[in-house]
Amino acid sequence: MAHCKHWHDGVCKDCRKNCPIKKKLAAKAARKAARLAAASELTPGGESDRSVDVSTEILRLTAGTAKGKKKADAAVKKGGKSLPAPAPAAAGLPLPEDDAAGELREDTLLGALVHGRRVAGFAHELFRATQELHGLDALWGGVLDWAALLHDVGWVEGQRAHHKRSARMIRQNLVPGQDVPAELRAYAALVARYHRRRAPSHRQRRFAALDATEQRAVRQLAALLRLADALDYSHTGAVGKLEARLDGDTLVLKVKSALGCSAELHRLESKAELFRQVFEKEVRWQCKERARA
């Protein structure tokens, strides 16, 4: 964007009232506010009718609903387990300073959270469908929710090795507006770190520091996160709904799309490899394209 002759450090000091550059920035800020508002109303992709559990309430609380919080509190009292703190809605993110770098960083972070919201919905459905395989409780489901929501935040510093930066940001609680509970950060960071590239290995010191039960859980959740991430590979919300079920030795994924999801299904070919290794099950998928409303 071209700047007027008075532009300095992101502020037009000598012509604030009538500066055309400032007007353009104000219009751009208004468009961003509209996108933020729309993001806060998103529901996780793949969410279907199912019984409410603690992990579902964590996702519900990302929308900041008071009703969801009451239900979550009731679930904690009934189950006797501590509930991870909710992730605030993307609309609550503080705005960085108004310069080009700050705007790009904000847009990148918002995009990562919107994508993460969809992936969290898919991951939750996969967690539910594979319950008899992994046997993990709702608190581990909460770890998966946080990892899925924040797995791509490392993009704010570029694409290369963003999975490692996402893990660092989660571990150090550096994501604006997303206060990951201290007791879950190490696990969520590891699961997010393994959403791409190398699988968990004992040669990696943070993974090796876990006990056998924790290592098994992280590997299983990473395998589910990879599948969920593939289902929004284009970051367009192409997959509108996911239904997952076990059929003998196969995990069957039925997806519905109004946009076409060839890129997502192609990505599943490689992303399913860790699932096959961890669970010793095959993955089969079907895509049903539906007309837009």
C-alpha positions in Angstrom: 0.0 0.0 0.0 1.4 3.4 -0.9 1.7 5.9 1.9 1.3 9.7 1.9 4.3 11.9 2.5 3.5 12.3 6.2 3.5 8.6 6.9 5.8 7.6 9.8 5.8 4.4 12.0 2.3 3.5 10.9 0.7 6.9 11.7 -0.3 9.7 9.4 0.6 12.5 11.9 0.0 15.7 9.9 -3.2 14.9 8.0 -5.2 12.6 10.4 -8.6 14.1 9.6 -8.7 13.8 5.8 -5.9 11.3 5.0 -7.0 8.9 2.2 -4.6 6.3 3.5 -6.2 6.4 6.9 -9.6 6.0 5.3 -8.4 2.9 3.5 -7.0 1.5 6.7 -10.3 2.1 8.5 -12.2 0.3 5.8 -9.7 -2.6 6.0 -10.1 -2.7 9.7 -13.9 -2.8 9.3 -13.6 -5.8 6.9 -11.4 -7.6 9.4 -13.9 -7.0 12.2 -16.6 -8.6 10.0 -14.4 -11.6 9.4 -13.6 -11.9 13.1 -17.4 -11.8 13.9 -18.0 -14.5 11.3 -15.2 -16.6 12.7 -16.8 -16.5 16.2 -20.0 -18.0 14.8 -18.2 -20.9 13.1 -19.0 -24.4 14.4 -16.3 -27.1 14.1 -16.5 -29.0 10.8 -17.8 -32.5 11.2 -19.9 -31.8 14.3 -22.9 -34.1 14.3 -25.7 -35.0 16.7 -24.2 -37.0 19.6 -24.2 -37.2 23.3 -22.6 -34.3 25.2 -19.3 -35.1 27.0 -16.6 -33.0 28.5 -14.5 -32.8 25.3 -17.5 -31.5 23.4 -18.0 -28.8 26.0 -14.5 -27.6 25.5 -15.3 -27.1 21.8 -18.6 -25.5 22.7 -16.8 -23.1 25.0 -14.6 -21.8 22.2 -17.8 -19.9 21.2 -17.9 -18.3 24.7 -21.5 -19.3 25.5 -22.6 -19.0 29.1 -25.0 -22.0 28.6 -22.1 -24.2 27.5 -20.1 -23.2 30.6 -22.9 -24.2 32.9 -23.2 -27.6 31.2 -19.4 -28.1 31.4 -19.4 -27.2 35.1 -22.2 -29.8 35.7 -20.2 -32.4 33.7 -17.1 -31.8 35.9 -19.1 -32.2 39.1 -20.7 -35.4 37.9 -17.6 -36.9 36.5 -15.3 -35.7 39.3 -12.5 -34.6 36.8 -11.0 -31.3 36.3 -12.0 -29.6 33.1 -9.4 -27.8 30.9 -10.0 -24.1 30.6 -11.9 -23.1 27.4 -10.3 -21.5 24.4 -11.7 -18.0 24.0 -13.4 -17.2 20.6 -11.2 -16.0 17.8 -13.2 -12.8 17.9 -11.6 -12.0 21.3 -8.1 -11.8 19.9 -6.3 -8.6 20.8 -5.4 -6.6 17.7 -1.7 -6.0 17.1 -0.3 -2.6 16.3 -1.6 -1.1 13.1 1.3 -1.6 10.7 1.7 -3.9 7.6 3.6 -6.6 9.5 1.1 -6.6 12.4 -1.8 -6.8 10.0 -0.3 -9.8 8.1 0.5 -11.5 11.4 -3.1 -11.0 12.6 -4.6 -12.3 9.3 -2.3 -15.4 9.5 -3.2 -16.1 13.1 -7.0 -15.7 12.4 -6.7 -18.0 9.4 -4.9 -20.6 11.5 -7.6 -20.5 14.2 -10.5 -20.7 11.7 -8.8 -23.7 10.1 -8.1 -25.1 13.5 -11.7 -24.8 14.5 -12.7 -27.0 11.6 -9.9 -29.5 12.3 -10.9 -29.7 16.0 -14.4 -30.7 15.0 -13.1 -33.5 12.7 -10.7 -34.6 15.4 -13.4 -34.8 17.9 -15.5 -37.0 15.7 -12.5 -39.3 15.0 -11.8 -39.5 18.7 -15.4 -40.6 19.4 -15.4 -43.1 16.6 -12.2 -44.8 17.6 -12.9 -44.9 21.4 -12.7 -48.6 21.5 -9.3 -48.6 19.9 -7.5 -46.0 22.1 -9.5 -46.1 25.3 -8.5 -42.6 26.3 -10.7 -40.5 28.6 -12.3 -37.1 28.0 -9.2 -35.2 29.4 -7.1 -36.7 26.6 -9.9 -35.6 24.3 -9.4 -32.1 25.6 -5.7 -32.3 24.8 -6.6 -33.3 21.2 -9.1 -30.4 21.0 -6.4 -27.8 22.0 -3.8 -29.4 19.7 -6.2 -29.3 16.8 -7.3 -25.7 17.4 -3.7 -24.4 17.6 -1.7 -26.8 15.4 -1.1 -24.2 12.7 -0.4 -21.1 14.7 3.3 -21.4 13.9 2.4 -20.0 10.4 2.7 -16.5 11.9 6.5 -17.0 11.4 6.3 -18.7 8.0 5.4 -22.1 6.6 8.8 -23.8 7.0 8.9 -25.9 10.3 5.7 -24.3 11.4 4.7 -27.5 13.3 7.7 -27.0 15.6 6.9 -23.3 16.2 3.3 -24.2 16.9 4.5 -26.6 19.5 6.7 -24.0 21.1 3.9 -21.4 21.1 1.5 -23.8 22.8 4.1 -25.0 25.3 5.0 -21.4 26.3 1.4 -20.2 26.1 2.2 -17.5 23.5 -1.0 -17.6 21.4 -2.9 -14.4 21.9 -6.4 -15.0 23.5 -5.8 -18.8 23.9 -4.9 -19.7 27.5 -4.0 -23.3 27.3 -4.2 -24.9 30.8 -0.6 -25.4 32.2 -1.2 -29.1 32.9 -2.1 -29.8 29.3 0.4 -27.6 27.4 3.2 -30.2 27.1 0.9 -32.8 25.7 -1.0 -30.5 23.4 2.3 -29.1 22.1 3.6 -32.6 21.3 0.4 -33.7 19.5 0.4 -30.4 17.5 4.1 -30.9 16.7 3.4 -34.3 15.2 0.6 -33.2 12.9 3.0 -33.3 10.0 6.5 -34.5 9.0 8.2 -37.0 11.3 6.2 -39.4 13.6 6.9 -39.4 17.3 10.3 -41.0 18.1 12.3 -41.8 21.2 15.1 -39.8 19.6 13.1 -36.6 20.3 13.9 -35.7 23.9 10.4 -34.3 24.9 8.7 -37.4 23.6 11.3 -39.7 25.2 10.7 -38.0 28.6 7.1 -39.2 28.7 6.2 -42.6 30.3 5.0 -45.4 28.1 1.3 -44.7 28.7 1.7 -41.0 27.8 3.8 -41.9 24.7 1.1 -44.2 23.5 -1.6 -41.6 24.0 0.4 -38.9 22.1 1.0 -41.2 19.2 -2.7 -42.1 19.0 -3.8 -38.5 19.2 -1.2 -37.4 16.6 -2.5 -40.1 14.2 -6.1 -38.7 14.6 -5.0 -35.1 14.2 -3.2 -36.0 10.9 -6.5 -37.4 9.5 -8.5 -34.4 10.8 -6.0 -31.9 9.3 -6.1 -33.6 5.9 -9.9 -33.1 5.8 -9.4 -29.3 5.7 -6.2 -29.5 3.6 -7.4 -26.6 1.3 -8.4 -24.5 4.3 -11.7 -23.7 2.5 -14.1 -25.7 4.6 -14.7 -28.0 1.6 -15.7 -30.9 3.9 -18.9 -29.8 5.5 -19.6 -32.9 7.6 -17.8 -36.0 8.7 -19.2 -39.3 9.9 -16.7 -41.8 11.1 -17.2 -45.4 12.2 -15.2 -48.6 12.7 -16.1 -51.5 10.4 -14.0 -54.5 11.3 -10.4 -53.7 10.4 -11.2 -50.5 8.7 -12.0 -46.9 9.8 -14.7 -45.7 7.4 -14.9 -41.9 6.8 -18.0 -40.5 5.1 -17.7 -36.9 4.1 -20.2 -34.4 2.6 -19.1 -31.5 0.5 -20.7 -28.7 -1.4 -17.4 -27.6 -2.9 -15.8 -30.8 -3.9 -13.0 -32.3 -1.8 -10.6 -34.0 -4.2 -7.6 -32.2 -2.6 -8.6 -33.4 0.9 -9.1 -37.0 -0.1 -5.8 -37.1 -2.0 -4.1 -35.7 1.1 -5.6 -38.5 3.2 -3.5 -41.0 1.3 -0.3 -39.9 3.0 -1.8 -38.5 6.2 -3.4 -41.9 7.0 0.0 -43.7 7.3 0.6 -42.9 11.0 -3.0 -44.1 11.8 -2.3 -47.4 10.0 0.9 -47.9 12.0 -0.5 -46.9 15.4 -3.9 -48.7 15.3 -3.1 -51.4 12.7 -6.3 -50.5 10.8 -7.0 -49.4 7.3 -8.8 -46.1 6.4 -11.4 -45.9 3.7 -13.3 -42.8 2.7 -16.3 -41.8 0.7 -17.2 -38.3 -0.5 -20.8 -37.3 -1.2 -21.1 -34.0 -3.0 -24.3 -32.1 -2.2 -25.7 -29.1 -3.9 -25.4 -25.7 -2.2 -28.5 -24.4 -0.4 
